[in-house]
Amino acid sequence: VSKSLCIQELLLIPSLLRVIADLSFGRSSLSVNASHAMIITALKTLSSMTHENLKACDQIVDTYDWKVTCLPVSCRKDANCNGGATKKISGLDILFSHLYKTVASGGELDSIENKADYDSAIYCLTILSNVVEMSPNRSKGIFEKMVVSETSAISWLAQWVVSRTSGFKRSVMQASFGSQDASHADEDVGLKEGEEDNLLAAGNGFVLLASLMIDESNSFPVSSIRSSIIDELPQHRIQFMINTLKAFCNFYHYSVGDLSVAVIFPVKKLISGLELLDQDQGTEEEDDQSTF
């Protein structure tokens, strides 16, 4: 029985990835609503299967000999991707391409306008975070080489995640979410009605970006990934990520209650990792200034 289940698992994940690729970028006779429903089901299943499951995550990173046209994601021209001359695509390529298609229009950042797109984006971010957590070395190597709309995919992702915070960026900068000490004059900079989805999208996005950044090694490709992300962050840089993730945790706790522990605990571990990274970055900047 266990051998049979293992075979089914090996078949299921590539099949789900192929469903997403074909419905999102291929030709389909299904209606738009039916396609969206099938994609959401596939993403939801992948989200569950990749949670703390190394075998599943490795299959997302694996490459496949599929002829899928019009994927917006490509490989940096100076990088050797997916075995060189043989054109293969990985599950990461498919998922990131679907995320990009869902939230962008013509390569420009765009707002999420309906629940189906919003759910797709959140599921994609969750799956990608799961994969980076379980298979960091392989996935980070692919992410570092990934290009979308002629720019680094990581840079684009950081830009999009930061754009989700535009309605409450000032509160994040001031770390004033839920603060008892916030002045009456600053009441207009809190989380406004309708911004909850943006906070959740930004929180999930920063979880993925933090997972890509945090690593004991400071060597390539981690150093390149960190630089790409930090360059897109607003004032206070890494501290901005930390404050947004803390706001995300607070909102999640007040919305869900005790059940939020399963989500908040791993995010708090990421926050601790970012705080250490922020301290290291500050020390490096001081050392650089002292040399002049």
C-alpha angles and dihedrals in degrees: 000000000000090000090051092050090049091054091048091051091050090053098040101061097050088045092054091047090051091051090054093046095047097044095042100041107012135067117282134179090207122104118256092253092049091049092049091049093051092046092050090050091050093048093046090052092048090049090057096041096050094051105116090333112128095185092053093046092050089056089054089054093044119101126237135202094236125143101225113159130203098027105161091212119085139162125267108262095234093052130086103232132185097351099318118260097021108087109226132158129215130214087250090059091052096046095045090046090053091048091051093047090048098053104027135064118203091342092302122117111259137179123258104250106183140032095247091058092043092052091047091053094049093048092048092051091048094050093046090049090050091052094048090049095050101033104026102156097050096039096046090052090055094044092051091057096042119114129188125182090355093301135092109284090220091053091049091049092050091049092051095047092049090049089060088064097055093106095054104020093118091055090049091050090051093042086228100140106132092350115156089207096059110125123238089246090061096053090100092062097062128097106303126209111283094023094099093092091050091052091050091047091048091046093051090044093052090048088060093044092047090050089053093048102044113085135131088231120077092192130107130324092022094054091052092047092050092049092050092051098042091050089061097048121101127232116331089024109205092019088061089058091048093050092048092050090049090052088048091053093047092050092046092049094050091045100046104020122202092354088068092075092088090059101034099050097064090042090055089053088055090049090054089050091050091049090055090046090050090053091050091049090051091050092049091051091050090050091050092051092048091059092064 
